[in-house]
Amino acid sequence: MRSDIAGLLQGSGFLGLSLPGHLFPEVANVVKRRMIGRTFFRRDPLSCARELVGAELVWGECAGIIVEVEAYAAVNDEAAHTFTRPSARAFIERNKPGAAYVYFNYGVHWMLNVLVKGEANGFVLIRALEPRRGIAFMKKRRGVDDIRKLCSGPGKLTQALDITGRDHEMNLCGDSRHGFKERATEHLDVVADARIGITRSAHHPWRFTLRGSEFVSRAPKL
């Protein structure tokens, strides 16, 4: 029955539909999700962060569903780089929405952010993925076999996907091999709670996770 549905959709050209993959896996394989364009990031960091949960991050031969992000505001957010780093403010000035902001955190891990520049400027930090493609590459780079631990943190996912400073300022809206694909469905339960690992502006509930996901860095405090 489900195979018949998938064949019908494919034959009819209804490739713009978004259906839950866990309910209709054959249909989900047929439906082609579009890459997210620059317009998506011409809004505000909170809206973009929440709506990136469930989207797919594509990076070369690897890909994964985003299950955890954090939003950072360019103004009045003491946890954001823009509060203390002129270089971060200059980055916003010279780049367009959807640019990659990659930095080395405490000399240990690379961190992947995407620039939001529109109604309000800021960044979305990609914190965790549910691996979907290129898992063998991820395991080799991470030296980890447990799929749940491959990308369960911002430093882990950059190592798994081989994201480094060379990717800083990359346009994530112009290359199908490096960017974001739309959610397969809009019917997702996204949880908001406090951001992790910060002491300033820590009261903002600006971390967004996919409820029930086993792939997040830390379960949300509800």
N, C-alpha and C positions, 0 to 999 in steps of 0.2 A: 504493500500500500504506500509506504513512504517513498520507495524507489519510484513508484508511479508518479507521485507528487513531484519529486525532483525532476523526473523526465519531462513532465508537463510544463513546469516552470522554465526549464532550459529550452524546450521547444517553442514556448510562447514568447520568449525574450523578456520575461519578467525578472530581470536581474537587479532591479532597484529595490526589491523587497528586503527587509531585514527581519529574520526570524530567529528565535532562540536555537542555538546549535545543539544544546543538550536535549531538546525535544525533537528536532528535525535535523539530525546530523547530515543526512544526504542532501537536504535542501541547503544547509549552511555551506556545504562544499561547493554547491552550484552558484550560490549568490556571491557575486564579486563586490566586495566592499571598496568604495572609492577612497583614494588618498585624501586626507584632510588638507584643504587649501589655506592660503594665508588669511582669508576672511575670518576663519574660525578664531584666529589669534588677535583679531582687531577688536577685542572686547575688554574684559577685565580678568585678572588672574584667578579669582574665585570661580567664576563661571567656567572658564577654560579648564581649570583643575578638575572640578567636579565632572565635567563632561568628557574628560580624557580617560576617566576610569571606564574600562570596558573597550576602549579603543585598542588597536594593535600597533605596537611599535615594531617597525621593520628596520632591520639593520643588516644589509648584505644578505648572507645566507641564513641569517637567524631572524626570529620573530617571536613575539610574546604578547599576551594580553595584559594591558596595564591594570594592576589591581590596587596600586597605592601611589599617591602623589601628595605633594604639598604645594600650597600657594604662598608666594612672597610678593608683597606690595613694594613698589618703588618709592612710595612716600609714606612716612609715619609708621614704618615697620622696622623696628630696631634689629630684628633678626636677619633682615635682607642685606645683601652686600652693598646695595645702593646707600645704605645708611652711613657706612664708614669708608667705602671704597670709591674714589673718583673714577677709577677704571671701569667699574660696573655702570656708573651713570653715563660714561662716555660710550660704553657698549650699546646702551639703549639708544643714544643719540644717532649713532652711525649705522645701526642695523634695522632691518625691517622685521615685522612680526613673523614669528616662526623660525627665527634664527636659533641655532644651538649655542647655549652658554655653558661651556665646559670648564670646570676648574678643578684643581688638585686640592683635596681636603686634608688638612693637617699633614701634608706630605706623604699620605698613605693611599688614598683612593681618588679616582676621578669621579666627578659628579655631573650627570647630564641634566640640564635645564633647558626649557624652551622659552623664548622671549614672547611676552604678551605686550602689545603696544596698541592702545586704542582708547576706549572709554577710561581706562586706568592702566598704567604701565606696571610691569612686574615680571615675575618668572614663575614657571611651574617646574618643580623638581620631580623627576621621575624616580620613584622610590622602589618599586617592586613590579615584577612581571610574573605571569604564569607562562612558562616556556611552551611554545607551540611548534617551532621549526628550527632546525639547526641544533638540536639538543646535543648531538654527539660533539659538535664544536664547543658548545658551552661547557660540557663536562670536562673536556680536555683542558680548556683554558682555566677552569676553576679548580680542577683536581678534586671534584666532588661528584658522587654518583646519585645522591638523593635529589630528584628533580625539584622538590619543594624548596631546596636550599640553594639552587643555582642562581636565582635572581631575587632573593628575598631581602633586598637592601640595595640602596643606591650605588654603593661601591661594588657590591657583588654583581649587579647587572651590567655595569660598565666593563668589568673584567670579563664576564661571560660573553659580551657582545664585542669586545675589543674596541671600546670607545676610549679615546685618549685626547690629549690636548690638541692633536692634529685636526680634530673634528670641531674645534672651537670656531664659531661663527658660520658653520655650515648652514645652508638654507635647507630646512627640513620640510619645505613645501614645494620643492621643485624637482625631486628625484624619487622615483618609485622604489629605489633600493635603500633609501634612508629617509624615513619619515613616519607618518602616522596614518593608519587606515581607520575609517569610521567604525563605530560600534556595529555589531551584528544585530543588536536590538536596543531599543530605548528603555526597555522594561528592566532596569537594574536597581538594586537596593544599595545605594551609596551611603556610607556612614561618615559623619564628620566628627573629628575629635582634635585634641591638641597636637601640635607639631612635636617632633621628636628631637632630642639632643640640643635644645636651645635653652637659654636662660632669660633672654630678653624678648619681650612681646610674646611670651610663652602662653598667654591666656587665650590667644585667638584659636578657635576651632577650625584650623585651616589645613588639617591633614584629612584626605579623603581616601577611603578604602572600600573595596567591594565586600559587602557583608558575607561572612562565612568563608572567605577565601583562605585556603591553607598556604598561600604563597606570599602573604604579606610579611613585612619585617617584624611586626609586633601586632598582636591583636588589639583592636581599639578598646578604649575604656568607655563603656556604655553606662 
